[in-house]
Amino acid sequence: MSSSSARSAAPRLGSAFYLPVVPDQASSPASAGSDYLRYDKAAFLGAFCLSRFRFSLFAFSLSFLLLAFASGAYAQQGTWTNTGTSSNWWDTANWVGGTVAGTNSGTSGSGTATFNSPVGSIGTSVNPILINSYLNLRGITFGTNAGSFTIGITNGNALNMSSAWNIQILTSRPASNTITIDAPLVMFGSGTINNQANNNGTRFVIGGGIRAGTNANMTLTLQSVSANNLNTNAITGLIANGSGTVTVSQITSGGNWYLLNN
């Protein structure tokens, strides 16, 4: 029959089936006629399923990469370097290896920022580290070599702290320093501010307000646990319930905490 004529239905024999082709491509199997090519059903279905699987895997991988890019792709853990020239927290040049601490969305990140160097040109009281956009953290640690850093401004963006958050000064310190947190603290769960320094001149000054960021009961624990440190830590910002209820607990065996605006 001519290529323009109507074709007969494709024959089906056992585990094989036949698909129509144009006459000059036909393999002309004796059992199928010259207008059909024979395909094994199992092989055809296997190839089809494999093709679908590869496409699904590709689509999943692409979606994952796009999601990571959209979220900012910031790392959770980071160590501040004192060689940066920008006051912006999110400037990768301010962090060892370009790894910025924290996430730029959400309220349950596990990121920790570590400060363990003298203060450079950024982080002073007159040129503080600025939180230029949304920041979520679970911890800030000031190590044995950390200088007198100042983070944030009282009327600026907040440090949004995940549940079980901790801001701490570590034990062994060769020099006396004042660590100032002027950025407001928004609590998304209970947390602790802990001065563990064992010298008599290191203290915290928390100048930004502290409030609950979610409708829940939470505890703000203030600690100064070294008997060798009799200095006074101070919270000069207002502690408020915000969206929930904040209860303040003080645990000291050395210096004290003064709440100067409550």
Order of alpha helices (4+ residues) and beta strands (2+ residues): beta-beta-beta-alpha-beta-beta-beta-beta-beta-beta-beta-beta-beta-beta-beta-beta-beta-beta-beta
